[in-house]
Amino acid sequence: MTETSQRSRPLRVLAAMSGGVDSAVAAARAAEAGHDVTGVHLALSANPQSFRTGARGCCTIEDSRDARRAADVIGIPFYVWDLAERFREDVVEDFVAEYEAGRTPNPCLRCNEKIKFAALLDKALALGFDAVCTGHYAQVILREDGTRELHRASDMAKDQSYVLGVLDEKQLAHALFPLGDTVTTKEEIRAEAERRGLAVAKKPDSHDICFIADGDTQGFLSRRLGRAEGDIVDESGTKVGTHEGAYGFTIGQRKGLRIGTPAPDGKPRYVLDISPVDNTVTVGPAASLDVSALTAIKPRWCGTAPSGPGTYTAQLRAHGGETEVTAELVDGTLEVSFTKPVRGVAPGQAIVLYDGTRVVGSATIATTVRATAEVGWALRTSGSSNSVGGVPDDRPVR
């Protein structure tokens, strides 16, 4: 039984309304369920004119107005809260610092941890609200013993539990996800919004990184960190090209390397490692991307921390699939081994563990152990000298 159906008494609910269709429908469903709902739009940009380009980005004045109009239609009070400075410090500056250090941050996960379920939730509780409602596709399940669990959404195609894996049980006790337990397509959500008279029914979804509206992550980082020419080398250390900033590459990247000399075997080369210490990018064959194990730090558990080794499935990217692992918490560090090698894992990204549909918890990848077809298990590599990527990527560098 989901958390939504367990809310038998009306609650004071603060609905985070981004200006998009999901959060608007979630707020409408919460109000329809009998809760006392107040809408709030989070102003996260110091320059709200600049955070949307078509379907990219968010946090513009347009989004704030869309959220206000949706609240008016639903018939709930509405406010705008300025969290731009907190967002800049906890999400944007963290994003830049992590890339500079050669790690791959996940800003959506960080925003959920630091903004929506920390800054926003803390303020909501201080004002007497019982819960924060968002348009995320995930489920909170209340067990008979009174504890709560975070589970995947009913519709796996829209599941967003990965970016919520940082929430602890206390935060889950005050979280409401009205969209998580319904198996509906996005088109059906839009149709519901239209039936409810919400003008955002046809509004395009925002995607990519909200504070990089044009989608040009490399350009954003270049403006913040400056150009820094360095070498592109192969696995033997032989120079095969140059770059204008190591932070502009991702592990698994194939296109946009601008390497003039082809590989001896004629096969494509991929980014294997990035070293911010000597500003070097290492490239090699696809097989060298395989990872057999990793360690992860800063674990956060959606309930009681597991004891001893266990078998789980793991998700390594927001839109990635599941893979079988064994994991054990050793002196505060999560030690993970993969049943089969996986490709394109980067320090800085999150690993989220699942027991069936239940989210066990998440941790930040610190080191990886690589496997290659020729050499077998490779040496452990650390986040201080590895890629800023994390997705085997055929996209060109913009």
C-alpha positions as CSV (number, residue, x, y, z in Angstrom):
1,M,0.0,0.0,0.0
2,T,1.5,3.4,-1.0
3,E,2.1,6.3,1.2
4,T,-0.6,8.3,-0.6
5,S,-3.3,5.8,0.3
6,Q,-2.1,5.6,3.9
7,R,-2.7,9.3,4.4
8,S,-6.1,8.8,6.0
9,R,-6.2,12.2,7.8
10,P,-5.9,15.5,5.9
11,L,-2.4,17.0,6.1
12,R,-0.9,20.4,5.5
13,V,1.0,19.9,2.4
14,L,3.5,22.2,0.7
15,A,3.5,21.3,-3.0
16,A,6.7,22.2,-4.9
17,M,5.5,23.5,-8.3
18,S,8.2,23.9,-10.9
19,G,5.8,25.2,-13.6
20,G,5.7,21.9,-15.3
21,V,2.9,19.4,-15.9
22,D,4.1,16.7,-13.4
23,S,4.3,19.0,-10.3
24,A,1.0,20.6,-11.3
25,V,-0.9,17.3,-11.5
26,A,0.7,16.1,-8.3
27,A,-0.5,19.2,-6.5
28,A,-4.0,18.8,-8.0
29,R,-4.1,15.1,-6.9
30,A,-3.0,16.0,-3.3
31,A,-5.7,18.7,-3.1
32,E,-8.3,16.3,-4.5
33,A,-7.3,13.7,-1.9
34,G,-8.5,16.2,0.8
35,H,-5.1,17.6,1.9
36,D,-4.7,21.3,2.8
37,V,-2.3,22.2,0.0
38,T,-0.2,25.3,-0.5
39,G,1.8,25.7,-3.7
40,V,5.3,27.1,-3.7
41,H,7.7,27.8,-6.6
42,L,11.4,27.7,-5.9
43,A,13.2,30.6,-7.4
44,L,16.6,29.0,-8.0
45,S,18.2,31.4,-10.4
46,A,19.6,34.8,-9.6
47,N,18.8,35.7,-13.2
48,P,15.5,34.0,-13.8
49,Q,15.3,35.3,-17.4
50,S,18.1,33.0,-18.5
51,F,17.3,29.4,-17.4
52,R,15.1,28.1,-20.2
53,T,15.7,27.6,-23.9
54,G,12.8,25.8,-25.5
55,A,12.4,22.5,-23.6
56,R,15.7,23.0,-21.8
57,G,16.3,24.5,-18.4
58,C,13.8,25.8,-15.9
59,C,13.4,28.4,-13.2
60,T,12.4,31.3,-15.4
61,I,9.8,34.0,-14.7
62,E,7.7,32.1,-17.3
63,D,7.9,28.9,-15.1
64,S,6.9,30.9,-12.0
65,R,3.9,32.3,-13.8
66,D,2.9,28.9,-15.1
67,A,3.1,27.5,-11.6
68,R,1.0,30.4,-10.2
69,R,-1.7,29.9,-12.9
70,A,-1.8,26.2,-12.1
71,A,-2.3,26.9,-8.4
72,D,-5.1,29.3,-9.2
73,V,-6.9,26.7,-11.3
74,I,-6.5,24.1,-8.5
75,G,-7.7,26.6,-6.0
76,I,-4.7,26.6,-3.6
77,P,-2.6,29.4,-2.1
78,F,0.7,30.1,-3.9
79,Y,4.0,31.6,-3.0
80,V,7.5,32.0,-4.5
81,W,10.4,31.3,-2.3
82,D,13.9,32.6,-3.1
83,L,16.4,29.8,-2.7
84,A,18.8,31.0,-5.4
85,E,21.8,31.6,-3.1
86,R,21.4,28.2,-1.4
87,F,21.0,26.5,-4.9
88,R,24.1,28.3,-6.2
89,E,26.2,27.2,-3.2
90,D,24.9,23.6,-2.8
91,V,24.3,22.6,-6.4
92,V,26.0,24.9,-8.9
93,E,29.3,25.5,-7.1
94,D,29.4,21.8,-6.1
95,F,28.9,20.8,-9.7
96,V,31.8,23.0,-10.9
97,A,34.1,21.9,-8.1
98,E,33.4,18.2,-8.7
99,Y,34.2,18.5,-12.4
100,E,37.3,20.5,-11.6
101,A,38.4,17.7,-9.3
102,G,37.8,15.1,-12.0
103,R,34.6,13.6,-10.7
104,T,31.1,13.4,-12.1
105,P,28.4,15.1,-10.0
106,N,24.7,14.5,-10.3
107,P,23.1,17.9,-9.8
108,C,19.5,16.6,-9.8
109,L,20.3,14.2,-7.0
110,R,22.2,17.0,-5.1
111,C,19.2,19.3,-5.5
112,N,16.8,16.7,-4.0
113,E,19.2,16.2,-1.1
114,K,20.2,19.8,-0.4
115,I,17.2,21.9,-1.7
116,K,13.9,20.1,-2.0
117,F,14.2,17.7,1.0
118,A,16.5,19.8,3.2
119,A,16.2,23.5,2.7
120,L,12.6,23.4,1.5
121,L,11.5,20.6,3.9
122,D,13.1,22.2,6.9
123,K,11.3,25.5,6.2
124,A,8.0,23.7,5.5
125,L,8.2,21.9,8.9
126,A,9.1,25.1,10.7
127,L,6.0,26.7,9.2
128,G,3.8,23.8,10.4
129,F,3.4,21.8,7.2
130,D,3.3,18.0,7.5
131,A,4.7,17.0,4.1
132,V,6.3,18.2,0.9
133,C,4.7,17.1,-2.3
134,T,6.6,16.8,-5.6
135,G,5.9,15.5,-9.1
136,H,8.6,12.7,-8.8
137,Y,7.6,9.2,-10.0
138,A,8.4,7.1,-6.9
139,Q,6.5,5.5,-4.0
140,V,6.7,5.8,-0.3
141,I,5.3,2.7,1.4
142,L,4.2,2.6,5.0
143,R,5.0,-0.7,6.7
144,E,2.9,-2.2,9.5
145,D,5.6,-1.4,12.1
146,G,5.3,2.3,11.2
147,T,8.5,2.6,9.2
148,R,8.6,3.9,5.6
149,E,10.3,2.6,2.5
150,L,11.1,4.2,-0.8
151,H,10.1,2.1,-3.8
152,R,10.3,2.4,-7.5
153,A,7.3,4.0,-9.3
154,S,4.7,1.6,-10.6
155,D,5.7,2.5,-14.1
156,M,9.4,1.7,-14.5
157,A,9.6,3.8,-17.7
158,K,9.1,6.9,-15.6
159,D,10.7,5.8,-12.4
160,Q,12.8,8.5,-10.7
161,S,13.7,6.7,-7.5
162,Y,17.4,6.9,-8.5
163,V,17.6,10.7,-7.8
164,L,15.7,10.2,-4.6
165,G,18.0,7.6,-3.2
166,V,19.6,10.2,-0.9
167,L,16.5,10.6,1.2
168,D,16.6,9.1,4.7
169,E,13.6,7.7,6.6
170,K,12.9,11.0,8.4
171,Q,12.7,12.8,5.1
172,L,10.5,10.0,3.7
173,A,8.1,10.5,6.6
174,H,7.4,14.0,5.2
175,A,7.4,13.2,1.5
176,L,4.4,12.8,-0.8
177,F,4.7,11.5,-4.4
178,P,1.1,11.4,-5.8
179,L,2.3,10.3,-9.3
180,G,4.3,7.3,-8.2
181,D,1.6,4.6,-7.8
182,T,-0.2,5.1,-11.0
183,V,0.7,3.3,-14.3
184,T,0.0,6.1,-16.8
185,T,1.9,7.3,-19.8
186,K,3.1,10.9,-19.9
187,E,0.5,11.5,-22.6
188,E,-2.2,10.4,-20.0
189,I,-0.7,12.7,-17.4
190,R,-1.0,15.6,-20.0
191,A,-4.5,14.5,-20.8
192,E,-5.3,14.6,-17.0
193,A,-3.8,18.1,-16.8
194,E,-6.0,19.2,-19.7
195,R,-9.1,17.8,-18.1
196,R,-8.3,19.7,-15.0
197,G,-7.9,22.9,-17.0
198,L,-4.2,23.2,-16.4
199,A,-2.5,25.3,-19.1
200,V,0.8,23.4,-18.7
201,A,-0.7,20.3,-20.2
202,K,1.2,20.8,-23.4
203,K,4.3,22.5,-22.0
204,P,7.5,20.6,-23.0
205,D,9.4,18.9,-20.3
206,S,12.7,20.5,-19.2
207,H,15.7,18.2,-19.5
208,D,19.4,18.0,-19.2
209,I,20.9,20.3,-16.4
210,C,18.5,23.0,-15.4
211,F,21.1,25.7,-14.9
212,I,22.7,25.0,-18.3
213,A,19.8,26.0,-20.4
214,D,21.5,25.6,-23.8
215,G,22.8,22.1,-22.9
216,D,26.4,23.1,-23.5
217,T,28.0,21.7,-20.4
218,Q,31.5,22.0,-21.8
219,G,30.9,25.7,-22.6
220,F,29.5,26.4,-19.2
221,L,32.5,24.8,-17.5
222,S,34.9,26.6,-19.8
223,R,33.5,29.9,-18.8
224,R,33.8,29.0,-15.1
225,L,37.1,27.2,-15.2
226,G,38.9,28.7,-18.2
227,R,40.7,27.0,-21.1
228,A,43.5,24.6,-20.1
229,E,45.3,22.9,-22.9
230,G,46.6,19.4,-22.3
231,D,47.4,16.1,-23.9
232,I,45.3,13.2,-25.0
233,V,47.3,10.0,-24.6
234,D,46.7,6.3,-25.3
235,E,47.1,3.6,-22.7
236,S,50.8,3.4,-23.3
237,G,51.2,7.1,-22.6
238,T,51.8,8.1,-26.2
239,K,50.4,11.5,-27.1
240,V,47.7,11.2,-29.8
241,G,46.1,14.6,-29.6
242,T,45.4,17.8,-27.5
243,H,42.4,19.3,-25.7
244,E,41.3,22.6,-24.3
245,G,40.2,21.4,-20.9
246,A,40.1,17.9,-19.3
247,Y,36.8,18.8,-17.7
248,G,35.1,18.8,-21.1
249,F,35.3,15.0,-21.5
250,T,33.3,12.1,-20.2
251,I,34.3,8.4,-19.6
252,G,33.0,6.4,-22.5
253,Q,32.9,9.4,-24.9
254,R,33.8,8.4,-28.5
255,K,32.9,11.4,-30.7
256,G,34.4,14.8,-30.5
257,L,37.9,13.6,-29.4
258,R,39.5,15.3,-32.4
259,I,42.3,12.7,-32.6
260,G,44.1,12.9,-35.9
261,T,45.9,9.5,-35.7
262,P,43.7,6.4,-35.9
263,A,44.1,3.5,-33.5
264,P,46.5,0.7,-34.7
265,D,43.5,-1.7,-35.0
266,G,41.3,0.9,-36.7
267,K,38.6,0.6,-34.1
268,P,37.1,3.6,-32.3
269,R,38.8,4.9,-29.1
270,Y,36.9,6.0,-26.0
271,V,37.8,8.2,-23.1
272,L,39.1,5.9,-20.3
273,D,40.4,8.3,-17.7
274,I,40.8,12.0,-17.0
275,S,43.6,13.3,-14.7
276,P,43.1,16.8,-13.4
277,V,46.5,16.7,-11.8
278,D,48.4,16.7,-15.1
279,N,45.4,17.7,-17.2
280,T,45.7,14.5,-19.3
281,V,42.9,12.6,-21.0
282,T,43.5,8.9,-21.7
283,V,41.8,7.1,-24.5
284,G,41.7,3.4,-25.5
285,P,39.5,0.5,-26.7
286,A,35.9,-0.1,-25.5
287,A,36.9,-3.2,-23.5
288,S,39.1,-1.0,-21.2
289,L,35.9,0.7,-20.0
290,D,34.7,-2.5,-18.2
291,V,34.5,-2.2,-14.4
292,S,34.4,-5.2,-12.0
293,A,34.1,-3.4,-8.6
294,L,34.0,-0.1,-6.9
295,T,34.1,1.6,-3.6
296,A,31.6,4.4,-2.7
297,I,31.6,6.9,0.1
298,K,29.0,9.1,2.0
299,P,26.3,6.4,2.1
300,R,22.8,7.5,2.8
301,W,20.2,4.9,3.7
302,C,16.4,4.9,3.1
303,G,15.9,3.3,6.5
304,T,18.2,1.1,8.6
305,A,21.7,0.6,7.2
306,P,22.3,-3.0,6.1
307,S,24.7,-5.1,8.1
308,G,27.1,-7.6,6.5
309,P,27.4,-8.5,2.8
310,G,24.3,-8.6,0.7
311,T,23.1,-9.2,-2.8
312,Y,21.3,-6.3,-4.5
313,T,20.7,-4.8,-7.9
314,A,22.3,-1.5,-8.5
315,Q,21.5,1.5,-10.8
316,L,24.5,3.7,-11.8
317,R,22.8,6.4,-13.9
318,A,19.5,8.2,-13.7
319,H,18.3,6.5,-16.9
320,G,20.4,3.4,-16.7
321,G,19.3,-0.2,-16.1
322,E,19.9,-2.5,-13.2
323,T,22.9,-4.8,-12.6
324,E,23.5,-7.5,-10.0
325,V,26.0,-6.7,-7.3
326,T,27.2,-7.8,-3.9
327,A,27.8,-5.0,-1.5
328,E,29.0,-4.5,2.1
329,L,29.5,-1.5,4.3
330,V,33.1,-1.6,5.7
331,D,34.2,1.1,8.1
332,G,31.8,3.6,6.5
333,T,32.7,2.7,2.9
334,L,30.5,0.7,0.6
335,E,32.4,-2.0,-1.2
336,V,30.6,-3.2,-4.3
337,S,31.4,-6.1,-6.7
338,F,29.6,-6.6,-10.0
339,T,28.4,-10.1,-11.0
340,K,29.3,-9.1,-14.6
341,P,31.6,-6.2,-15.5
342,V,29.8,-3.0,-16.4
343,R,30.9,-0.2,-18.7
344,G,31.3,3.5,-18.2
345,V,31.4,4.0,-14.4
346,A,32.8,7.3,-13.1
347,P,33.8,8.5,-9.7
348,G,31.5,11.2,-8.4
349,Q,28.4,9.6,-9.7
350,A,25.9,7.9,-7.4
351,I,25.3,4.2,-7.1
352,V,21.8,3.3,-5.8
353,L,21.1,-0.1,-4.3
354,Y,17.8,-1.9,-4.7
355,D,16.2,-4.9,-3.0
356,G,13.5,-5.7,-5.5
357,T,11.7,-2.4,-6.0
358,R,12.8,-1.0,-2.6
359,V,15.5,1.6,-2.5
360,V,18.1,0.5,0.1
361,G,20.2,3.6,-0.2
362,S,22.8,5.4,-2.2
363,A,26.5,6.4,-2.1
364,T,29.0,8.4,-4.1
365,I,31.4,6.4,-6.3
366,A,35.0,7.0,-5.1
367,T,37.1,4.4,-6.9
368,T,36.7,1.8,-9.5
369,V,38.5,-1.5,-10.5
370,R,38.8,-2.0,-14.2
371,A,38.8,-5.2,-16.2
372,T,40.2,-5.6,-19.7
373,A,39.9,-8.5,-22.1
374,E,43.7,-8.7,-22.5
375,V,45.0,-8.0,-19.0
376,G,42.3,-9.2,-16.6
377,W,41.6,-7.2,-13.5
378,A,43.3,-3.8,-13.7
379,L,44.6,-1.6,-10.9
380,R,42.1,0.4,-8.8
381,T,41.6,3.9,-10.1
382,S,40.5,6.8,-7.9
383,G,38.2,9.7,-8.4
384,S,41.1,12.2,-8.1
385,S,42.5,11.0,-11.4
386,N,39.5,9.8,-13.3
387,S,36.9,10.9,-15.7
388,V,34.3,13.5,-15.2
389,G,31.8,11.4,-17.2
390,G,30.0,8.2,-16.4
391,V,28.0,7.4,-19.5
392,P,29.3,5.5,-22.6
393,D,28.5,8.5,-24.8
394,D,28.2,8.8,-28.6
395,R,27.1,12.4,-28.4
396,P,29.3,15.0,-30.0
397,V,30.9,17.5,-27.6
398,R,29.0,20.8,-28.2
